Amino acid sequence: MTAPAHLLVVGDALLDHDVCGRADRLAPDAPVPVVSGARRASRPGGAALAACLAAADGRPVTLVTAVGEDDSSDRLVRLLADRVRLVRLPLTGELSSKTRILAGGRPLLRLDDGDGRAREATEEARRAVSRAGAVLVADYGRGSADVLREALTAAARRVPVVWDPHPRGGPPVPGVRLATPSAAEARSFAASDAGDATVLQCAARDAGALVRAWRAAAVAVTLGGRGALLSHGDTPLLVPSPVTAAGDACGAGDRLSATAAGLLADGELTETAVRAAVHAATRYVSEGGVRSLTWEDVPRPDPTDDRVPLDGALGTAARVRAAGGTVVAAGGCLVVCVNSDDSVRRRKGSGRPLVALADRVRVLRALECVDEVAVFDEDTPERLLAALRPHIWAKGGDYALTRLPETSLVESWGGQVVLFPYLDGRSTTGLARRAAAGPRPSGRPR
């Protein structure tokens, strides 16, 4: 498979917090819900979330954003470490952050803090934009795109630029390949009145107007669970969501724009990129949205480990998931999720494996149906599966009468365990037994 292209993300990073609990009673002193059993989590937000989602697709990402010396900035920088390359712009004030209070998965309240803005461009940031092969601008109205507007204008004349606008920010620079406002944002930018028009009529009218006003090659107005409407200025193309996804939509716009920008960087057509982006955003919401992502305890490869690294497998799984595809993982000694030599030896005895790990991996990678190979040392692959999060976990039919220890884990994110029958005579154990016994006197195989 061709390695995904590098993507430069320019925009305003935020620090997001979720406080999740349950609300089953009202406070005695006021008619407000009491949230108990709260769990707290922090994550990158704004342009930083878009950058992390693009990086989760397996592509190298550089993020140009404003961060300062405040606690929120320090926290964000730590969360971004080892995920994206960071090019810092100077920040005036404290980094913006938002805190959501949720009960039963539903937001009850949001608290916003920090009013920091990008102060000025740096030479390093200008150089990053001038060398980029593709750019995603995640403009949250806090100045990062504004201070680099001249550089971004030049970039739009030579490479794909995707612009995700915000009502508090400025319009995209002329010549962007794709702009991705929501329906409400498009109406605000186009200064239009809905009147008696339907949602699709409004979106089509606004998209066409913005293509002309922004001198953009295309505008995709996002329609929430309905998908997106793509316009090049004339008759628009409706790109529907593949299914109706119910769930936390926070970050779905970032998922859509990051997917579209990444695919344009890879050389895809705009229509293809938008269709895949709609599918990716739908799956993102259906799988739990931003709260399903892990930020601080994602397993990372040990740099001193000379076994097969997980980067390729995790990146491939993420790219397939982002494009709306289905990730299938299979386990054993000669298939995608491969037991290490020590793992096989513990399970099958000191005389195993018959074929060393390096050779087993080489055989698997030569198969056209195998995209990646990942190695696990444990007796069962729960830790690896938690990182891959496959939609389907395939196992041999000899497990039909038992409950696999990893079944509950796979089902926790909506995955499915599927068993497949063995082919007679293909057992490695059987082959080893016949080889050890030698040929029959007649020369016929046993």
Disulfide bonds with the S-S distance in Angstrom:
none
